[in-house]
Amino acid sequence: MGMDPNTSLTESASKGIRATILGILTSLALAVVKVISGVVGHSYALVADGVESMLDVLSALVVLGGLKIASSPPDRRYPFGYGKAEPLAGLVVSVALLAAAVGIAIQSVRQIQDPQHIPAPFTLGVLVLVVAAKEGMFRVMRRVGSSIGSSAVESDAWHHRSDAITSLAAFVGITIALIGGDGFESADGWAALFACGVIAFNGARLFRSTLAEVMDIAPPPEIETRIREIASSVDRVFEIEMCRIRKSGLTYFVDIHVHVDGDIPVWEGHRIAHEVKDALLESELAIQDVDVHIEPAEGIESPTT
């Protein structure tokens, strides 16, 4: 038997919320370490990286709010539920990434034009710790986002990956500055500028994917194929005429037309429609609701039951 859609939605949202809270705490701790280390160690790339981590915290709070809202059950005012809050949160995160890229790029150019000091060697150790922690968070968040079908959590995961890349770029820049010595102070700024390009790329990619979900883009073909298979397996269903699916947050809404014997009583067609709906709701797919429309299959004899 399948799980009640609202229960499944709540459990999925809870899993995403736990992962997001872990990401918030990690980003907050690393942001403080990076900013302090960057100021003390004369590394703008590290300071900029710390600012980007602060944006991670803000974006994660947006994701957290989106998940909490999306997990709310449908009500009279929003009969289709609050699922759209989840991709909207992902959209906000992607915009934050783009804004961070622009802001850090401006400061990076200033640093390149007017380099001040060669960074302190200890900043390299800080960056090794940061890269390891952020890459670990990326893997955790992406796995959770994929398992619950959350674009917002996956967007937040890529925010962690972007942070790991900016830290890695800062590591390379500081290393070049330390090895090159006088005259190579700007390497720190160039590293930060390179990181901006990576952040902007991820932000644009995430913006496109979350916007597509807000616009009700069709789900992957395998989802529709599986829905058709389940509906077709119901007794006395001849074929599936149409199947439309839209994703709303962590769940799907399905509109499906099925062909049955045109000579059966109305009540029998109604019963078959309910069986199709129940089969889909009880499946492994995260389906919130199903609208089944019965079509007569003319010229087809009713199968023997």
N, C-alpha and C positions, 0 to 999 in steps of 0.2 A: 504493500500500500504506500502511496505517496504521502508526503507531508503537507499539512495545511499551508497554502501559499503565504499567508500572513506570518505563520511561525517560521517558515523557511526564510522569508524576507528579513525578519528580525534577527535570526541567527547569523545570516550572511552579513547584515549590517554590523552586528556586534563584533564579528571577526575583523571586519574592515576598521572599525573604530579602535579596537585593541592595537592593531598594527599601526594605525595612524598616531595614536598616543605614544607608542614606543618611538616612532619617528620624530615626534615633537620633542621628546625628552633628549633624544640623541642629538638632534640638530641644535637644540638650545645649548647643551653642554659644549659641543664642538665650536659653536659660534663664539662663545665667550673665550674659549682657549685660543682660537685663531685671531680674534681681534686684539687681545692682550699681547699674544706672541708677536703679532705683526707690528704693533706699536713699539714694543720693547726692542724687537729685532730689526726694525727699520725695513720692513717688507710691505710695500703697498699691495702686492699680489696677495699676500696673506690677509691683510686687512680687508681687501675687496672680497676675498673668499669668505671671510667671516660675515660680511654684510650679506652676501648671497645666502649664507646659512640662516641668517635672521629672516630672510624672505622665505626660506624653507619652512620656518616655524609658522609664519603668517599664513602661507599657502596651506600648510597642514591643518591649521585651525579652520580654514575655509572648507577643506575636505571633510573634516570632522563634523562641522555643522551641516554640510550637504548630506552626509550619510545619516545623521540623526533625523533630518527632515524626511529623507527618502524612505526611511524605515517606518514612517507613520502610516497606518492603514488608511484606506479610502474613507471619505466621509461625504456628507451631503454637499458640501461646497466643492470638494475635489473628488468626484466619483471615480476617477481613474487613478487616484492615489497621488503621491508626492514624488514619484520616481524621477521626474525631470530635474529635481533639485540636485541630484547626483552628477549628471553630466554638466550642469551649469557650474557646479563647484569645480569640476575639471577645467572648464573654460576659463574660470577666474585664475586658476593655477597657471595655465598656459600664458595668459596675459601677464601675470606676475613674472614669469620667466623672461618674456620679451622685454618687459620694463627693466628688469635687472640687467639684461644684456646691454641695453642702451646706456643705463646709468654707469655701469662699470667701464664700458668702452670710453665714455667721456673722460672719466678720471684716469684711465690707462693712458690715453693720449697725452694728458697733462703730465703724467709721470715720465713718459718717454721724452717729452720736450724739455722737461726740467728735472732730471734725475738728482736725487739727494744723497743717499747713502747706499753702500753695499750691505745687503741683508746679513744678519748674524747667522753663523753656522747652525745654531740650535734649532732654527726654524725648519730645517730639513727633517729633523726627527718628529716635530709636530705634524708636518705634512704627511709623513709615512703613516702615522696613527690615524689621521683624518681620512686618508684614501682608503685604508683598510675598513674603517668603521662605516664610511659612506657606501662603499661597494657592498658591504654586508647588508646594509639597510635596503639598498636597491633590490637585492635578490629576495629579501624577505617580503618587501612591499609588492614587488611584481608577482611573486608567487601567490600572495593573498589576493591581489587585485584580479588575477587571472581566474583563481578558483571561485570567486564570488561574482565575477563578471562586472567589476566596477571600473569604469573608465577614470573616475576621479582618483581612486587608489593607485591605478597604474600610472596616471599622470604624476602623482606624488612620488612614485617610485623613480620615474625618470628625472624628477627634480633632484633626488639623491644621487643618481648617476651623474647628472650635470655637475653637482657639487664635487663629486669624486674627480671628475675630469678637470675642473678648474683647479683643484688642489694639486693634481698631477702636473698641470701646466705650470703652476707656481713653483713646484719642486724643480722642474727643468730650468725655469728662469733663474731661480735663486742659485742653482748649481752652476749655471753659466756665469752668473755675476761673481760668485765666489772664486771660480777657477780663473776667470779673465782678469779680475781685479779692477783697477782704475780704468775707466773708459767703458766698462761693461755694466754700469749701474742700471742702464735702461732695459737690460734683459728682463728684469723683474716686471717692468711695465708691459713689455712685449708679450710676456707669458700671460699676463692678465687679459690683454687684448685678444690673444688667441682663444682663451677660455670663453670670451664673450661670443665669439662666433659659434662655438659649440652650444652654448646656452640658447642663443637665438635659433639655431637649427632645431633643437629639441622643442623649444617653445612653439615654433611654427608648425612642427609636425603634430604636436599634441593639440594645438588649436584646431587644425583641420579635422582631426579624428573626433574630438568632443563636439565640435560644431555639427558634424555629420550626424552624430547621435541625437543631438537636440532637434535636428531636422528630420528625424525618423528614417534614417537610412536603413535599407534592408539588411537583416542579419546575415551571417555567413551562410552559404548554400546548404551546408550540412545540417543546419538547424531546421530549415524548411523541409529538407528530405526526411529527417527524423520525424517531424510532426506529421507529414503525409503518411509515413509508414505506420505510425501509431493509429491514426484515424482510419486508415484502410483496413487495419486488423480487426476493427469492430465488426461483429456479426451483422450481416445484411447491408453493409455499406459496399456499393459497387465500385465507385471511384471518387476521386477528389477533383472537383472542377476548379476551385480557386483556393489559394491559401495566402493570406497577407499577414505579416508579422511585424510588429514594431517593438523596439526595446524601450522600456521606461525605467531608468535607474538600474536596478539589479534583476528585474524580471521582464517577461515578455507578455504582450497582449496579442491574441490570435483571432483572426477573422477567417473562417473556413466554410466553404460550400461543399456539401457531400451529396452524391447521387444515391438514391434508394429506389426501391420498387414504387412506381407511381400509383399502383392500385391498392396499396396498404392504407388502413385507416389513419386519420390524422393523429390519433393518440399513439399509434405505433411509430409513426415518424418522429413524434415528439420524444418518445422513449429512446429511439436510436440516437437522436441528437444529444440527449443527456448522457448516453453511454460514451459517445465520442468525446464530449466535454470532460467527463469524469476520467476517461483514459488519459487524456492530455494533462489534466491537473495532477493526476497521480503518477505521472512519468517522472523521469530523472531530470527533465528540463525545468528550469525556473520559470514556470508559466503562472502569471497572476490571474488571468481570466481568459475565457474562450467564448466567442460568439459563433454558434453553429447555425448555418442556413441549410435547410433541406431542399434538394432539387429532385424532381421526378426523373427516373431513368427510363424513358419510354422505350418499349420494344424489348425489354430485358425481363426475362422471367425471374421470379423470386427464387433464390437458392433454397435448397432443401435444408431445413433446420432440424 
